[in-house]
Amino acid sequence: MASYEQKLSRELSLRQNIFITLSSVTPASSVFIILPSILLGLGGASVAAMALAGVGALFVGMCYAELSSRYPIAGGEYTWTGRILSKPLGFAVMLLTLLSGILIVAVIALGTGEYLGVAISSLSGKWVGLVVIALTTIIAALRIKTNAWVTGLFLVIEVLSVAILTFLGVIHVSQPVSVFWTPQTAAAGGTVSAVGWGAVISALSVALFAYNGYGQAVYYAEETKGASSKIGKAIMISLLVTVLVEILPLMAVVIGSPSIPKLINDPAPMSYFLLQRGGSSINIIVSLGIAIAILNAVIAIIIQQARLLYASARDGSWPDAIGKPLQQISSKYQTPVVATIVVGVVAILAGQFVSFNFLLLATGASLIVIYAIVAIASIIDGKNRAAQRGGYKMPLWPLPPVVVIAATIYIAYQGILADTRPIVISLATMVIGVAYYYLYIHPRKDSRWTLPEALHDHSD
């Protein structure tokens, strides 16, 4: 069977792949943007929720690492789904990951002004986020190796911001360790009230989202040297670093906070902690670091989504008038420049004309759906494990994907009880994808979505 032609520049090392992957995870942004919602709902037990989610992420990571090693293709999840489960479902997954990924760019970028505004009040508007998308789109179109160094530098800055938070907590320990497994939430009059462990379980979907992004190393597989043997390692290292960089500062904030009631009654608990333990100057410095972290994440996610859009065009997903430009590779930068620009433009339009609440709803359940499909693909593809040469093979197979499937079913059930709209939007997107496949692609199946062999590269 024919394989894809090598058009992207295979010049990334394992370390550089990890830099870009961690930048798309943006652990510092998760600490300041996502973790506060868990902290406000669970108090110190937010640490327990993140620890449980870390175990779940480990099992998900194993599925990603093994499938990425076997199918190191720039399109990621949809390329596995199309080959292992079915082409219509594969296209549906592609549409869901593309839509949610571009909308996530808008969601993250619109948060830039919140942190820049701490230092410069005139930079607090929505327009700042839109300018950030435009600028980062230009950067994302450059050579992948250039972006690896840019994102690596920014990553160091954001990790330093988190390190400051951790240090302030460690030197001001004020709470017992038992607070880590004591679920509490804000109550009237600035007090707290106990909540059950069911609330901890319900928070796992948000906690998993905070860790998400480690599996995106596969999107750069066709640009990574020795990807077939190293891409699984890139995923697992990125996951380990993500968990540590997120859970350690959370633990430090909880045990270093002067008052748990005040911490979880403040709508911005991380800022409360920084002001109490570091003062306004430290708060400004760290806020600027988080703004840089957001900038870094937007660059990395645009790069990632551009590869997805490029791969979909290469597979013949779109009419030629659209698909041919999208699969073109710049001779100067050896990157899919047109696909990169399209991702940036659509993200700007979404940020400008779509309400922030809808952006959150549209991305809310997509992660759980994709995790479940990846786990199912991992089980179904089990017969090919023995034939795989090199690369990552998960231990305890098929336990990890079975656990992931069970967990996603439970989390989806809890999510439906809370709000049916996110799961409805995700499933509706996939239904549209399946319909499009049968209406446009299937009648042209001899020339579209033939899904060639992956480009396996075992070199250094």
C-alpha positions in Angstrom: 0.0 0.0 0.0 1.3 3.5 -0.9 2.4 5.8 1.9 2.2 9.6 2.3 4.9 11.7 0.6 7.3 13.4 3.0 6.6 17.1 2.5 6.9 18.6 5.9 10.4 19.2 7.2 11.5 16.4 9.5 13.8 18.5 11.7 12.5 18.3 15.2 14.3 16.5 18.0 12.5 14.7 20.8 13.2 17.6 23.1 11.8 20.2 20.6 8.7 18.1 20.1 8.2 18.1 23.8 8.7 21.9 24.0 5.9 22.5 21.5 3.6 19.9 23.1 4.0 21.3 26.6 3.3 24.8 25.2 0.0 23.6 23.8 -0.8 22.1 27.2 0.3 25.4 28.8 0.4 24.1 32.4 0.8 27.6 33.9 -2.3 28.8 32.2 -4.2 25.8 33.5 -3.0 26.6 37.0 -4.4 30.2 36.8 -7.4 29.7 34.6 -8.8 26.2 35.0 -7.7 25.1 38.5 -9.4 28.0 40.3 -12.8 26.7 39.2 -11.9 23.3 40.9 -10.5 25.1 43.9 -13.6 27.2 44.4 -15.8 24.1 44.3 -13.7 21.7 46.4 -11.3 23.7 48.5 -8.2 21.7 49.4 -9.7 18.5 48.0 -9.0 20.0 44.6 -5.6 18.4 45.1 -7.3 15.0 45.4 -9.3 15.7 42.2 -6.2 16.6 40.3 -4.4 13.5 41.6 -7.2 11.2 40.5 -7.3 13.0 37.1 -3.6 12.4 36.9 -4.1 8.6 37.1 -6.9 8.8 34.5 -4.6 10.9 32.3 -1.9 8.3 32.6 -4.2 5.6 31.1 -5.3 8.0 28.4 -1.7 8.8 27.7 -0.9 5.2 27.3 -3.5 4.8 24.6 -2.3 7.9 22.8 1.4 6.8 23.0 0.7 3.4 21.5 -1.5 4.5 18.7 0.8 7.4 17.9 3.8 5.0 17.6 1.8 2.8 15.3 0.3 5.6 13.2 2.7 8.6 13.4 0.5 10.8 11.2 0.1 14.6 11.5 -3.7 14.3 11.6 -3.7 12.5 15.0 -6.9 11.0 16.4 -9.0 11.0 13.2 -6.3 9.1 11.2 -6.5 6.2 13.8 -10.3 6.3 14.0 -10.6 6.2 10.2 -8.3 3.2 9.9 -9.3 1.2 12.9 -13.0 1.9 13.4 -14.6 3.4 10.3 -14.0 6.2 7.8 -17.3 8.0 8.5 -16.5 8.0 12.2 -12.9 9.1 11.4 -14.2 12.1 9.5 -16.6 13.0 12.3 -13.7 12.9 14.8 -11.7 15.1 12.5 -14.5 17.7 12.3 -15.0 17.6 16.1 -11.2 18.0 16.9 -10.8 20.7 14.2 -13.8 22.7 15.4 -13.1 22.4 19.1 -9.4 23.1 18.6 -9.9 26.3 16.7 -12.5 27.5 19.3 -10.1 26.7 22.1 -7.6 29.1 20.4 -10.3 31.8 20.8 -11.1 30.9 24.4 -7.5 30.9 25.5 -6.5 34.1 23.6 -9.5 36.1 25.0 -8.0 35.5 28.5 -4.8 37.4 27.6 -6.2 40.8 28.4 -7.2 39.7 31.9 -3.6 39.2 32.9 -2.0 42.0 30.9 -4.5 44.3 32.4 -3.1 43.7 35.8 0.1 45.5 34.7 -1.3 47.8 32.1 -5.0 48.6 32.5 -5.4 49.7 28.8 -4.6 46.2 27.7 -7.6 44.5 29.3 -10.0 44.5 26.4 -11.3 41.8 24.1 -9.3 43.3 21.2 -6.1 42.3 22.9 -7.0 38.6 22.4 -7.8 39.1 18.8 -4.5 40.8 18.2 -2.8 38.0 20.0 -4.4 35.5 17.6 -3.2 37.5 14.5 0.3 37.9 15.8 0.7 34.2 16.8 -0.7 33.0 13.5 2.2 34.8 11.8 4.7 33.2 14.2 3.0 29.7 13.7 3.6 29.9 10.0 7.4 30.0 10.4 9.6 26.9 10.3 8.7 24.3 12.9 12.2 24.4 14.3 12.0 28.1 14.8 8.7 27.7 16.7 10.2 25.0 18.8 12.8 27.5 20.1 10.2 30.3 20.5 7.8 28.1 22.4 10.6 26.6 24.4 11.7 30.1 25.6 8.2 31.1 26.5 7.7 27.8 28.3 10.7 28.5 30.6 9.0 31.9 31.5 5.7 30.3 32.3 7.3 27.5 34.4 9.2 30.2 36.3 5.8 31.9 37.1 4.5 28.7 38.5 7.7 28.1 40.4 7.2 31.5 42.2 3.7 30.4 43.2 5.0 27.1 44.5 7.9 28.7 46.4 5.6 31.2 48.2 3.4 28.3 49.3 6.3 26.2 50.6 7.8 29.0 52.7 4.4 29.9 54.2 2.9 26.5 55.2 -0.2 27.3 57.2 -2.6 24.4 56.6 -2.4 20.7 57.6 -1.9 18.1 54.9 -5.3 16.7 55.7 -6.8 19.6 53.8 -5.9 17.9 50.6 -8.7 15.3 51.1 -11.3 17.6 52.8 -13.9 18.7 50.2 -15.3 22.1 51.0 -17.0 24.9 49.0 -17.8 28.5 49.6 -20.8 29.3 51.8 -22.7 32.4 52.9 -20.8 35.0 54.9 -17.4 34.1 53.7 -17.5 30.7 55.4 -17.1 27.2 53.9 -19.3 24.1 54.0 -18.5 20.4 53.5 -19.4 18.7 50.3 -19.4 15.0 49.4 -16.8 13.0 47.4 -19.4 12.9 44.6 -18.4 16.6 44.0 -14.8 15.5 43.7 -15.7 12.9 41.1 -17.8 15.4 39.2 -14.8 17.7 38.9 -12.7 15.1 37.1 -13.8 16.2 33.6 -12.5 19.7 34.3 -9.3 18.3 35.9 -8.7 16.1 32.8 -9.2 19.2 30.6 -6.5 21.0 32.6 -4.0 18.2 31.7 -5.1 17.9 28.1 -2.7 18.4 25.3 0.1 15.9 26.0 -1.2 13.6 23.2 -0.8 16.4 20.6 2.8 15.4 20.2 1.6 13.2 17.3 0.5 16.3 15.3 4.2 17.0 14.8 5.2 13.4 14.1 5.9 13.9 10.4 8.3 16.7 11.5 10.0 14.8 14.3 13.2 12.7 13.7 12.8 9.1 14.7 9.1 9.7 15.3 8.0 6.0 15.0 10.2 5.1 18.0 10.1 8.3 19.9 6.6 9.8 19.6 5.2 7.7 22.5 8.1 8.8 24.7 7.3 12.5 23.8 3.7 11.9 24.9 4.5 10.2 28.2 7.2 12.7 29.2 4.9 15.6 28.3 2.2 14.1 30.5 4.5 13.6 33.5 5.8 17.2 33.3 2.2 18.5 32.9 1.0 16.7 36.0 3.9 17.8 38.2 3.8 21.4 37.0 0.1 21.7 37.7 -0.4 19.7 40.9 2.7 20.9 42.8 1.7 24.7 42.8 -1.9 23.8 43.6 -0.7 21.9 46.7 1.6 24.8 47.6 -1.3 27.3 47.3 -3.6 25.2 49.5 -1.2 24.5 52.3 0.4 28.0 52.1 -2.9 30.0 52.1 -3.4 32.0 55.3 -7.1 31.2 55.2 -9.0 28.4 53.3 -12.3 30.2 53.7 -10.9 33.4 52.2 -9.1 31.5 49.5 -12.2 29.7 48.2 -14.5 32.7 48.7 -12.4 34.8 46.5 -13.4 34.7 42.8 -9.7 34.8 41.8 -8.1 32.6 44.4 -4.6 32.5 42.8 -4.4 36.3 42.8 -5.6 36.3 46.4 -2.8 34.0 47.3 -0.2 36.0 45.4 -1.3 39.3 47.0 -1.3 37.8 50.5 2.0 36.0 50.2 3.9 38.0 47.6 2.4 41.4 47.4 1.2 43.5 44.4 4.6 43.5 42.6 4.9 39.7 42.6 1.2 39.5 41.4 2.0 41.8 38.5 5.2 39.8 37.5 3.4 36.5 37.7 0.4 37.9 35.7 2.7 39.0 32.9 4.2 35.4 33.0 0.7 34.0 32.6 0.0 36.3 29.7 3.2 35.0 28.0 2.0 31.4 28.8 -1.3 32.2 27.0 0.6 33.6 24.0 2.7 30.5 23.9 -0.3 28.2 24.1 -2.0 30.0 21.2 1.1 29.6 19.0 1.3 25.9 19.8 -2.4 25.1 19.3 -2.5 27.1 16.0 0.5 25.0 14.8 -1.3 21.8 15.9 -4.6 22.7 14.2 -2.9 23.8 11.0 -1.3 20.3 10.8 -4.8 18.7 11.4 -6.3 20.9 8.6 -3.4 20.1 6.3 -3.7 16.4 6.9 -7.5 16.5 6.3 -6.9 18.3 3.0 -4.2 15.8 2.0 -6.7 13.0 2.6 -9.2 14.7 0.2 -11.7 15.9 2.7 -12.6 19.0 0.9 -13.5 20.1 -2.7 -10.3 20.8 -4.7 -10.9 24.6 -4.7 -10.5 24.5 -0.9 -8.4 21.4 -0.4 -5.5 22.0 -2.8 -4.4 25.3 -1.2 -4.8 23.9 2.3 -2.4 21.0 1.5 0.3 23.2 0.0 3.6 23.4 1.8 5.6 26.6 1.8 8.9 26.1 0.0 10.5 28.7 2.3 9.3 27.5 5.6 8.2 24.0 4.8 5.0 24.5 6.8 1.4 24.5 5.7 1.1 28.3 5.6 -2.3 28.5 4.0 -3.8 26.1 6.6 -2.1 28.1 9.4 -3.7 31.3 8.1 -7.1 29.8 7.8 -7.0 28.5 11.4 -6.0 31.9 12.7 -8.6 33.8 10.7 -11.4 31.4 11.8 -10.3 31.8 15.4 -10.4 35.6 15.1 -13.9 35.4 13.7 -15.0 33.1 16.4 -13.5 35.4 19.1 -15.2 38.4 17.6 -18.7 37.2 16.8 -19.3 34.1 19.0 -20.2 34.6 22.6 -17.7 33.4 25.1 -20.2 31.2 26.9 -21.0 29.4 23.6 -17.3 28.9 22.9 -17.0 27.2 26.3 -20.1 25.0 25.6 -18.9 24.0 22.2 -15.6 22.7 23.6 -17.0 21.4 26.9 -17.7 17.7 26.0 -15.5 17.2 22.9 -12.5 16.0 25.0 -14.5 13.2 26.7 -15.9 12.0 23.4 -12.5 11.9 21.8 -10.9 10.1 24.7 -13.6 7.4 24.6 -13.1 6.9 20.8 -9.3 6.8 21.2 -9.7 4.1 24.0 -12.0 2.0 21.8 -9.6 2.3 18.9 -6.8 1.1 21.2 -8.7 -2.0 22.1 -9.9 -2.8 18.5 -6.4 -2.4 17.2 -4.9 -4.7 19.8 -4.4 -7.5 17.2 -1.7 -5.3 15.6 0.4 -4.9 18.8 2.4 -8.1 18.1 3.4 -6.9 14.7 4.6 -3.5 15.9 8.4 -3.0 15.7 9.8 -0.5 18.1 7.9 2.4 19.6 5.7 2.4 22.7 3.6 -0.5 23.9 1.4 0.2 26.9 1.8 -2.1 29.9 -1.3 -3.9 31.3 -3.1 -3.9 28.0 -6.2 -3.8 27.7 -6.7 -2.5 31.2 -5.9 1.2 30.4 -8.4 1.7 27.6 -11.0 -0.2 29.5 -10.6 2.1 32.5 -10.7 5.1 30.2 -14.0 4.0 28.5 -15.6 3.3 31.9 -14.4 6.7 33.3 -15.6 8.7 30.2 -19.0 7.1 30.4 -19.4 8.0 34.0 -18.0 11.6 33.5 -20.3 12.0 30.5 -23.3 10.9 32.6 -22.4 13.4 35.3 -22.0 16.1 32.7 -25.4 15.4 31.2 -27.0 15.7 34.6 -25.4 19.1 35.0 -25.9 20.5 31.5 -26.9 18.6 28.3 -25.8 21.3 25.9 -22.0 20.5 25.6 -22.6 16.8 24.8 -25.4 17.7 22.4 -23.1 20.1 20.5 -20.3 17.6 20.3 -22.6 14.8 19.1 -24.4 17.1 16.6 -21.0 18.1 15.2 -20.1 14.4 14.7 -23.5 13.7 13.0 -22.8 16.5 10.6 -19.4 15.0 9.9 -20.9 11.5 9.2 -23.5 13.1 6.9 -20.8 15.1 5.0 -18.8 11.9 4.6 -21.6 10.0 2.9 -22.8 12.9 0.8 -19.4 14.1 -0.5 -16.6 11.7 0.3 -18.1 8.3 -0.1 -19.3 8.8 -3.7 -15.6 9.6 -4.5 -14.1 6.9 -2.3 -11.7 5.7 -5.1 -9.7 9.0 -4.9 -10.6 10.5 -1.5 -9.9 9.1 2.0 -7.8 6.3 0.7 -5.7 6.7 3.9 -2.2 5.6 2.8 0.4 4.0 5.1 2.0 6.2 7.8 5.5 7.6 7.2 7.5 5.5 9.6 10.8 7.1 10.6 13.1 5.3 13.0 16.2 7.5 12.5 17.7 10.0 14.9 
